[in-house]
């Protein structure tokens, strides 16, 4: 799982990206755990981890109002709500909200996932409490100005139309629709047809019924005092009333093998296979296999597809997953995603080699491949300890997926315990299954029986 990307005043949706290089979960505690947590009576969990050697601090606040709660046929409701929430709340109007955070020097982000609407903020530690109070009003006392509905919808519409000009993003979004059941596999930023069907009343209703403290997570990391932040969280959220969890009716997945016509000189190939999800037995073996297959310039796909044969300009594999609900007990589905972008003339051979490498992966990995994989992992784990934003995001993610915070020592132990033999055993014991497959380009490709 990749960490959430946080940028200044910008919503980020990592699902639009072609399969990224696989990464281990960002570690969320030092070797000796220092994270403290409390859960308010309304179900909001507060996690605080001091990092005394830094002067900054960051928080991640996840509220269970994601795109899976979009009304049927109106996939874009959560994305539009996310935009409208930032257009004034409490005593601040649209510009006042932005100026107040800028005055505090806050690097901020607001984003929509399948299960949660998330905000994050990072700044010097002394200013972060003020930022939290501003975001408290965003969720609890938003203006949701009706006159801003049309401009917000127009902005989202342009963003969705831009995907048509980014076929690499489009193919990965469409692959998720065919990999996971609706509404979990639907694009978190919505669709043009869903946006066109949406009304202002739909957005207000989603806020009234879905934005709630139960299953919400506030994670704080940096130069902070835990007791002071527990008191601040109580001040901001203790009297926030619980709401019933809105019902979700699962729908069908898309076809397991499909082609989307797209005029142009390029063909984009996207595959997904079942894999262990974060927190499940075999997760670290699955992560290592994904890294060896397509994680960087020493990976098998880069070597065989691009370097030796020159078949494509981009090829990768990553481990990802879906959690079908906001609580820690919700079902998870892990997936190995593969992506290749090539010319139409070389698309069939690219697909054939991709499938050959997936088959060869089941024969196991070598010690040298695993050694390189583990070295990259350890380097990333250590460097991530210096980022308060990464730590806060990791705390929230761990709590959501595991119902606890996983210390760095546990992550390192799992990485150090990896051997070529147990990764190979994991691969050999996975039930063989044809991949969910999607191509986008001028012509469909031939698939083996």
N, C-alpha and C positions, 0 to 999 in steps of 0.2 A: 504494500500500500504506500502510495506516495503522500508526502505531507501536503497540506493545503498551502497553496501559494498565496501570499498576502502582499498586496501592493497598495499604493496610495489611492484611496477613493476609487477603487475599481473592483467590480465583481469578477470573480475568476471561476471558471467551470473547467476543471481538468478533464472532464469527460469528452470535451471537444478535441482533445489532443490525440494524434495517433499514438499507438501504444508506446508509452515511455519506457526508458530503461528501468528495470525492476529495482526496487529499493526496499530495504528492511524497514520495519516500523521505526520511527524516530524514537530513541530511548527517552524515557520519561522520568527517570530518577537516577540519582548517583548510585555508585556501588553500595553505599549504605543508604537505604531509602530515607528520604526526608520529606516526602509528600504527605500532607495532612488533608483529611477530607471530612466534611460534614454534609448531611442531607437535611434540608429544611422540611418542615412538616408538610409542605405542599408538594414535595417530591423533587425539588430542584437540588442537585448535587453541586457542592462547591469543593474544588480541589486547589490546594495552594502548595507551591514548592519554592522555597527560598533559594536564591542563587546570590550569595553575599558578595561574590567577587565582581559582580556587574553593577552598573548604575541605572540600567534600564529595567523595564518590566513590561509584560504583555499579558493580555487575556484573550481567551477564546470562549465565546458564548454560543452554545448550540441550543436552539429551540425547536421542538418537534413540529414543524410546519412546512415540511418539504413538498416537493412536486408530486409525491405519491398521493397527496390529499387534493390535488387538482380535481375539480368537478369533471365527470365523464364528458369527453368531447371538448373540454376546455383546458387542454394541456398548455399552460402558460400562466395560470392564475398565481402560483407561488412566486414565479419570477417577476410578475408585475407587482405583486404585493411587496417584494423585496425592494423594488425601486420606489414605490410610493411611501414606504416607511421612512425613507431618507429625505422626504420632501416636507419635513416639518414635524415637530413633536414637542410636547410640553410647552415651554415659553419661547421656543425657537421656530422661526419660519424656515422655508426651504434653504435660503442662503445662510441664515443664522446657524443652522445645524452644521453646515460645512465649515463656516468661519470659526465656530466654537472649537471644533476638533483641530482645525489648522492652527489656531492660536495656542493649542496645547502641544503642538508638534507631533501629532498622532499620525503614524502610518496605519492605515485602516483598510479593511476589506469587508464587503458584504457578499455573500454567495448563497446559492440554493443547491441543496442536494436532494436525493430522493426522499430522505427521512427528515432532514433538518434544514432550517434556515439558520445560517451561521454568520456571526460578525466577529471580527478580531481587531485588536488595537494594540499598538506598541509605542512607547514613548519613554521619556525619563520617568523614573519610578514615582516621583512626587506628583506628577500630573495624571497618572493612570486612574486614581479614584474619581477624578472629575470626568474623565472619559466614560467610566462605567455609569455614572449617573446620567450622562447624556444618552447612552444606549439603553438604559433602563426606560427612559421616556419613549425611546423609539419603539420598544415593544409594548409598553403598557399604556402610553398616552399619545399615540400617533395622530396627526391631523387627518391623514388620508384624504387630501384635498381633491374633491371631485373634478375641479377645473384642471388638475394635473394628470387626470387619467389618460386623456387623449395624447398629450405629449409623451408620457411614459410609454404608452402603447406604440407610438410611432418609433421611438428609440429602440424598443425591443424588436419591432418589425424589421428595422434596418439590420439589426444584429443577426436575426434569423435568416434574412435574405443573403447576408454576407457568407453564410455557410455554403450556399450554392456555388460560390466561387472558391471554396476551400474543400476540394473533394477528399483530401486526406482526413479532415475533420468529419466530413459528412459520412464517410464509410464507417468510421468507428462509432459514431452516434447510431447509425442504422444497424450496425452489428449488435449493439446492446439491445435494441428493440427485438432482435431475433434470438438473443441469448437468454434474456430474463423475461419473466411474465409481466404483463401490464398490471399495475401502473409503474412498477419498479424499473422497467426497461425504457420507459418513455424519456425523451430528452428533458433534462431538468430545466432548461430555459424555454421549453415549450415548442410548439409548432405553429406555423402560420395559420393553419385552419383552426387550431385551438384558440389562438389569439383573436382571430376574427369573430369567433363565437362568444368571446368573453364580454361581460358587462361590469360596470363599476360595482354594482350590487354583489356580484360574485366575489370580488376581491374583499369587500367589506365583510361578507359572510365568512370567508376563509379566515380572516383575522379574528373575528368574533368567536369562531368555533375551534380553531386549530392552534392559535398562539397561546401557549399555556406553560405553566411552570413544571408540571409533572413530566418526567423524562428529560427535562432540560439539564444542561451541564455548563457550569462556569468554571473554567480552569485558568489559574493565574500562576505565572512563573517570573522570577527575577528578583530584584532587590526589594523584597516585600516582607512584611510581618504577618504570619498566618492569622493570629488572633485579630489583628486590625482588619484584615480582609474578610474574616468570617463575620465580624460586626458590620462591615460595610455591606456585605451580601444580604444580611438580615435586614438592614435598613432599606435596601433597594427592593428586595423581593419577598420578604417574609409574609407580607399581607396580600400577595398575589394569589388569587383564588384558583384552585384546581378546576379543570374542566374534564368532562368525559373524553376518552380517546375516540376520535372520529372513526367510524367503521371504514374499512378498506375492502373492496370486493376484487380479488385477484382476477385478472383477465388472461387471455391466451398470449403465448409467445408468437413471434413471427415465424416464417418458414425457416427450417434448419439449413437450407441451401437456396441461395437467391442471387439474382443479378439485377443491378440497377443500370439502366442505359444512361450514358453521359458522353456527349460528343466531345472529342478531343483526342490528343495523341497519347494520353496516359491511361493506364489501368491501375486501379488500387485494389489490393487483395487483403482481406481481413478474415482471420480465423479465431475461434474461441473453443477451448477444450476444458472439461471439468478439472478442477484442482482443489487442493486443501485450502480452506479459508483461514483467515487470521484467527488464531486461538485454537484451531483444530489440530489434532495429531497429524504430523506430516507437513505442517506449514513451512517450517524452515527447509525441509528437503525440497518442497515444491518451489520455494523461493530460489534455492541454489540451482535447481534445474532450469528455471526461467532465466536466471542470470547467465548460465553457461550456454543456453540456447541462443539468447538474443540480447544480452545486456552489455553492449559496448563493442569496441573494435576487435577484441580478441574472442568474441563469441562465435559460435558455429555458423549462425546465419550470416553474419557479416563476412566471415571467412569464405564460406562455400557459395553464397548467393552473389555477394558483391565483389569481393576481392579476387577470387579465383575465376569466376565466370563473367563478371561485369554485367550482371543481369538487371540490376536495379540501382536507383540512386538512394533509396532509403529502405531499411529493413530492421525490424526489432521484435522483441518479445517482452512481455511483462506479466507479472502476477497481480491480479486485482480481485475484487469481490464485491458482493452486494449483501447488505443486511436488510432484511425485509421487515423493518419496523424500528422504532426508536429505542426500545428497551434492550437490556443485555441478553434477554432470553429469546429475542427474535431470531428466526432462522437465517442462516447464512449460506451463500453459494459462492465458492471460489472459482476463478477462471484463469486459464493461461491464454492471454491474447497475443496474437501475432499479426504483424502488419508488414506489407511490402508495397512500395510504389515503383512502377516500372513503365516502360513504353508498351504500347499495345502489341507491337511485334514480338516482344520478349515475354509477354505476360504468361503464356501457357508454360513455357519452360521455367519461369520463376515459380509458378504454382507447383509444378512437378517437383522442383528441388525443395521447396518448402515442405511439402508432404513427405518427401524422402527423409529430410532432417528430423521431422517429428517422429517418424517411424524409427530412425536410428537412435533417437534419444531414449527410447524404451530399452535399448540394449545396455544403457548405463553411461556413466561419466568417468573420466579419468582423475587420478590424484592431482595432476598438474592443473587441470581445469578447475578443480575445486579449490586448490591453493590460491589461484588468482582471484577467484570469486570471494573467498573469505578475506583476503587482504583488502579488497575494495570495501567490503562490508565494515571491517574494523575501522578503517580510515574514516568512513562516513559516520559511523557511530560516535567516534571520539570528537570529530569536528562539530557535529550537531549539538554537542553539549554546550557550545558557546552561544547558541541562539535562544533568546527568551521566547521569541515567536514560535520557533520549532518546538520548544519544550511545552509551551501552553497548548499548542495544537495537538501534540502527542498525548498529553494528559487527557484531554477531552476525548480523543479517539480511543485511547485505551479503555477509558471508563465506559464508553458507548459499546465497544465490541466485547470487552472482557468482564465488565463490572468491577474492575480493579485497575490499579496502576502497575505496569510491569517494570521492575527496576532494571537498570542497565546491566547489572551483574547477571540477571536471568537471561537477558538477550545475548550477552557475550558467552555465557555458558552454552546456550543452545547453538550458537555459531561455532564455538570451539568443538562441540560434540559432533559436528558434521563430519562424515567420512564419505569417501567415494562409494564405499560399500552400502551405507545406509541410504544415500541418495539413489543409488542404482536400484536398491530393493524397493524403495518407494515407487520408482518409475515402473518397475516390473510388475508390481502388485496393483497398479491402477487399472481398473476395468477398461479394456480397449473400447473406444467409442469414436465414431466419426465426428469431426469438428463441425460446429456451427460455422457456416462459411458464407461470405458475401463478397462479390466483386462489383466494382463500379468502373465503367468504361464503355468504349464503343461496341464491344462484342462480348458475349458470354464465353466462358472457358469450359473445357472438357474436364469432367471429374471422374476419377476411377470408381468402379463399382464398389 
